Structures are given as C-alpha cells and as structure tokens.
Amino acid sequence: MSEHIEITPEIIEIRHYLHAHPERSFKEYETSAYIEKLLRAHDIEVLNNPLETGVVGLIRGEQPGPRIALRADIDGLPIQEDTGLPFSSVNDGVMHGCGHDLHMSYMLGAAFWLAKRRKRIKGSIKLLFQPAEELGLGAKAMVDAGLLADVSAAIGAHNNPNYAPGQIAVGPEPMMAGCVKFHVTLHATGSHAGYPHKGTGPIEALATMVLALQTIVSRNVSPFHPLVLSITEMHGGHVWNVVPDKASFQGTVRYFHESDGELVEKRFKQQVQSIASGYGITADIDWDDFQNPLVSDTELSKIVADSVRDYAQLEPIRPSMAGEDFCDFMPVTLPVFAFIGSNGEEGCPDWHSPHFIGLDESLQTGVEFYANAALTVLNELS
C-alpha cells in the first residue's frame, strides 16, 4: 500500500527559501550548500560529487536490494520574476521560472521521510540534485562523472501547471520532446543599397528560407505526429544604406518520433542549401540534436502508475513540447518520469514565464510521488 505523507512546515519553508534564492546553471553554489546542510541535518549521507555544483546523497536501507536514484534539478532561469509572491526571487534577473524549487522540495521531503524508515528500504536510494538542466547539460555531466554507474533505475519528476495539485501523470507514453537547436549563417557579397545588382545580398534568401522551412512540417510529416519547427532569431545588417554580406537565423525543432527528427534534418538542409544556391550565396548549417524524446521504461512506469492511484489522481499524459535532459539517463539506467500537478487554473502562466506560479499545495503530491515511487521500484527490482 502506498503512503500518505504529512507536509511539515519545514518543507514549505524550504520551498520558499529555494524559490527566493535561485541561481543560474552550473552556478548553483549556495543552493548546493543549502541542500547539503539539510541532508546532513536529517542524518542523510552526503557522497563525493565530482561536479562543481549539485549534491549527491545516499539513504542506505536495512534490507538487501538494488540501488536506485531519485533526481531533482536545481537551477534557475535568467528571468526577472513578476509574480508578486511574498517569497519572490531576491536575486535580480534570476527566477525559478520552471519550478525547480518545487522539485528540490519534493525530493527533500521524500528523502527526510525515507531516511526515518530505513527498515522498509530494500537496497539503497541515491539522491541526485542535478545542476544545469536548463542548459541541457547537467544530466549528461552526472552520467559522464559515473554517478549513474551503480544505479538500476532513476526516478524523476517535473511540476506541470496544466495539472492541478493532487494529480500525477506517469506511464510508458512519450512525455517531453526531443530537441534540436539549429543555426544558419548565410555568406554573400555586400553592396551599396542603391546598387544591389553589384552584390548577392543575403536578406532575400533569408526571408525565402524562413517561409519555405515552415512547409517541412505541414507538407512532409504526418499530421498525427506532434512536430514543431520554430525560427526564433534573425540577424542581417546594421546600416540603413548597406546591403550586408552576411545574415543568420536560428531556432529549434521539437519532435517525438525519431523518424520525424531525421526527416526534418534532411529536408531542412536540402531547402537551405538549394535556396542559397538559387540566390548565388552559400550557407553554413549548425544542427545540434542534443536531446532525445523522454520516455519512461514501460514496465516500471506501469507499476508506478498503478501505485499512484492509492494516493493521488492518475491523469493521462499530455505530452510537452519542452525538453528535459533526464532523457540522458535513459541509455544507462531504467527511467521513470512523472508530471506533478502544480497549478491547474485555467489560463495560468506556464513554465519560463515571469508570471509562472507553482502552488505550495503541489508539495504533498510531489513528496508522496518520490517516496512511494522509490519504495515501489525497489520492491519490484528486488
């Protein structure tokens, strides 16, 4: 049977402190020190962490069994908070605009509870407080440092304001999108704006590319496959009467099916190069497919989902086009990931908004998920 866990004033206080003191990716020094202090205060072992930031803890059970990991990301975003919360960020230009303060609080609450019940733990639980999720680099850094080498499964979660507190979505379906970052630089011959025929300016080619690339999704991919190609930044020229010799644009692709990611890359490069050739210019393409779609292990996620019904409302997975570097754990261990309801009000601001608000009422759902999922997975793997 799953456990209902009382949320103490300490957990709420921790959440408010973390929210008020966000730090940028790979600069989470004070956050890491704060977490380490809390773990030691609750008699939780702190292991050596080869990374400069982040914290690794360990709860050793009193029964034999495997080792699993719980993971929470700890970094904030370069956003000026505008929520009006009494515990708003005191660090100018930095905000927990994705709710990582909630994630840390979920996992700390679960860790405190589990540490008092070591007799029930079949094996051990490694606590990974991971830096730099927002850069998409922190999970890989932990993998490369060998911190997942002794772990049979990893459990993670992300608050989701599109679900209400008390709701959890977990299962074998794809949850978060694969992510590509692309950058294109166009090289041409500049000229006087009054004599454009003496050059091969890049602006018209750039405009043509921006429009043409939108047809990749609409005319090449099944309409039943979620896929996004967004051009988000363009640069060309800096003087009103000069046709520039260079222009550039960048953006992102989000996908859930590997074949779609491969098709978009192929058609993108074909279109850019053919349009550039038609305008008599050249193009350099930087295509960085840096995150895979996030999909939980089929069997473990079904077992965890079944246990959720004992303490929360199990909801269908509504896939997110945002990325999540927890996917970098997938090649090295069995992943289980969940969405934890954190708001649920119609029209509420979403992740990465300066107005984003995750509710304290979400804490109980998140703490119960981490604690119950840990025991469930350990029992299953034992």
N, C-alpha and C positions, 0 to 999 in steps of 0.2 A: 504494500500500500504506500502511496505517495504521502509526503509530509506537507502539512500547512505550517508555515514559519512566521512567527510574530516579528514584525519590523520594529526594532528598537529605536528610540530617539537618537542613539549614536549613529545609526545608518543614515538617517535623514540629515543629521549634522554633517556627516562625511560628504554626502552628496552635495550639500550646499557649499561646503568649503571647496570641493573639487570644481564645482561649476564656476565659482568666483575666481579661481586661480588657474585658468587654462594656460598651456604652453604649446609652442609650435613643435612640429615634428622633429624628432631627434634632438630636441632641446628641453625635454621634459625632466629637467634635473630636480626641481623642487617637488614635482608630482611623484617622481620615483622615490625620493627621500621620505615623503609623507606616507606612501604606501608601505615602504619597508618598515617604518616605525610602527605602523598599525599592525602589520603582521607579527612583528616581534612582541608587541603588547598583548597579542592574543595567543602567544606560545606557538606560533607557526614558524617553522624553519625557513630561513632565507638562504637560498643557494647562490653560488657564484654566478654572476651574469657577465659574460664576455663582452656584451654590448655596452656602450657608454650610457645609455638610458634604458628604462624598463626595469622590471623586477621579476625575479623567479622565486617562487615559494614552493614548499612541499609539505603535504599532510600525509604522514605515514599511518596507514591503517593497522589494526591489530590482528587482522586476518590475512592469510596469504592471497595473492592475486596479482593481476597485471597493474601496470602504471598507465594512467590516462592523464590528459591535460585539460584544464579549463583555461580559456583565453579571453582577455578583455583588452581592447585598445585604449590608449591613454592620451593621445594628442588632441590638441585643439586646432582651430582654423583661423586664418588671417582675416577675420571679420570683426567689425565693430558692433558689439551687441546692442540691440534696441528692443529689449523685451519688457523693461520696466520691473523685472523681478527684484525683490529686495536683496537677493544674493547674486545679482548680475556680476559679470566679469569686472575685476578691478585692474586687469592687465589691458592697457589701451591697445586696441586693434587686434585683440585675440579673443576668441569665443569658443565655447563648446557648442558650436552650431550643428553638430551631428550627434550630440548626446552621449559622447564618450564618458562624460562624468557619470551618467546613469550606468553605463557598462561596468565601470570600475566599482561602483557602489553595489550593483547586483552581485558581482563576484566576491567582493569583500564580505558582504553579508552572508553569502553562501559559505565562504571559507571559515568565517567565525563559527557558524553553526556546525559545520562538518568537523572542525577541529575539536569540538566538545563531544563528538560521537565517533571516536576512532574505533571503538569496538565493532561498529557496524560496517566499517570500510574494509572491503576485500581487495587489498592491494594498496596503492598509493595514488595521490592526486597532485600533480604538478600544477602550479598556478603561474600562468604566463601573462604578465601585464606588459603588453606589447607596444613599443613605440611606433610612430610614423606610419600608421595605417593610411592617413590622408595622402601620403606620397606614394602609396602602393609599394613601399619598400621594407616595412618593418617585419612582416611575416617571413619574407624571404631571408632577411637578416637573421632571424631566430633559427630558421631551418639551416642556413649556412653555418651558424655557430654550433650546430649539433644539439640544440635544445629540444628537438623533437625525436632524436635518435632512439630514446628509450621509451617512447610513448606509443601505446597500442591504438589509442583513439584520442581525438581532440574535440572539445565541445565549445562552441562559441554562440554569440547572440548579438543581435542589433535591435535597439529600440526602433519602433516604427510608429510614427504619429498617425498613420492611416488605420491603425488598430487602437482600440480602447484598452486602458489598464484592465487586467484580468483576462485578456485574450492573448493567445500564443499561436503562431503558425509554424509548423515544423513538419517535414516529410521528405520524400525522395524526389520531389519535383524541383526543377531549376528555380533558384531563388534570386540571384543577383547576376547581372550581365557580365559577359566578357567585355574587356575594354581595350580599345586601340586609341593611341594618340598619333596623329599624323601632322606633318609639317611639310609644306611645299614652297620651294624658292624658285622663282622664275628669273632667268637671266636674258636680258635683251640689249638692244643698242639704244641709249638715250638720245634725246634731241631737244631742240628748241620747240616749245609748244606751238609756235607758229609754223614750224616746218616738220610736222610729224612724219612726212614721207621720207625724210632723211634718216629715220631710225626704225626700230622694230619694238616700240614700247610694249610693256607687259600688262598694262591696265585692262585693255580689251580682252586679252587672253584670260586674265584672272576672272573677269566678270563672266565670261563664257563658261569657264570651268565651274564656278560656283553654281550656276544654273544647271549645267549638264550633270554634275555629280549627284544631284538630287534624284535623277532618273534611275540611279542604280537600285535604290530601294523600291521605287514604285513600278519598275519595269523588268526587274531581274530576279526578284525574290518572292516566294510565296507570301500572299497577304495574310496567311495564318501563322507566319513566323515573326515574332517581335524583332524589329531591327531599326536602328536609328543611325543616321549619318548627319552630324551637325558641324557646320563651319562656324567657328566662334570668334575668329580674329583675322583681320586682313590689314596689310600694310603695303603702301606703294607711294613713293614720292614724298617730298616735303617742301617743294617750292611751287608756287602757283603757275609759273610760266615755263616749267621744265618738264618734259616727258622723262620719267625716270628710267634707269637701266636695270632696275631690279624691283620686284614686288614679291610678296609672300602671303600665305594664308595657312591657318592651322585649325584643327578641330578634333573631333572624336567620333568613333564608331562604337556602338553598343550592340551586342548580339547574344543569343542564347544557343544557337546551333553552330557547331564547328564548321560545317559546310558553308554556312552563310558568311562566317568570318573570312573563309578562304575565297569565296566568290567576290565579296566586296573588295578585298585587296587586289585581286586580279583585274576587275573592271575599273577600279579607281586608277590604278597605274596605267592601264590602257587608255583611258579617257584623257588623263592629264598629259601623257606623252603625245598622243595624237593631236590634241588641241594645240599644244605647244608647237609641234611641228608645223601645223597648219598656219600658225602666226609667225613662223620663222624665228622662233626663240627656243631656248632649252629649259628643262625643268629638272630640279633635284628633289627627290621624294624621300622623306624620312618616315618610315612606317613602323611604329612600335606597338606590337600586340602584346601588352605587358600583363594582362590579367585574363585568366580563363573564367568562363561562367562558374558560379558557385553552386554546386550540387552536393547534397548530403549523401552519405552512404545509405544505400537502400534499406538494408535490414535493420541497422541500428536506428535510423531515423523513424522507421515504422514503430519500433519498440518504444522509443522515447515518446512518440506521438500518442501511443496508446496510454502511456502513464500520465500524460498531460491532462487527460480527461478527469483525473482524480482531484486535481487542484486548480484547474483553470479551464477556460473555454477554448477548445481547439478550433481554430479557424482555417479555412483553405489558404494556401499560399497564393498571394498576389505578387507575381514577380516584379522586381525592381530593376529599372534600367541603370541604377547606380552600381558602382563596382565595389568589391570588398576583397582585400588581399588575404583573407582567411583561405581563399582558394589555393594559396601557395602551400598550405598544409596537405592538400589533397594527394599529391604524389607520394607522400612519406608516411601517412597515417590515415585512419578511418575518420572522416569528418562528420560532425553533426552540427547543424546550424539552425537557429530559430529567429523569428521575428517576435519581439515582445511589445505588446501594445503600450504606447506611451502618451497618447492624447485622445484621438478618436473624434474630436469635434469637427463638424463639417466645415471645410474651408480653412482648417488650421494650417499655419505655415509649416512647410516641410523642411527636411534636412538642408543645411547650408544657407538657410535664410537668417538674416539678423534678427528676425522676429520668432525664430523657432523656440518652442517651449515644450519640453518633456516634463510630464507631471510627476510629482512625488508619489502619487498613487501607483505608478508603474513599478516602484521599488519592490513591493511584495511579489508581484508576478515574476520579476527578473531573478530575485533571490531564490524563490521556490524553483524556478526552472533550472538554474545552475546546480542547486543542491540535489534535487530529485533526479535530474539527468545524470549527474555524476554517479549516484548510487545505482541507478538503473543500468547504465552502461558497464559499470564494474561488475555487477551481478551477472549480466549477460556474457561478458568476456571471460568471467571466471568459470 
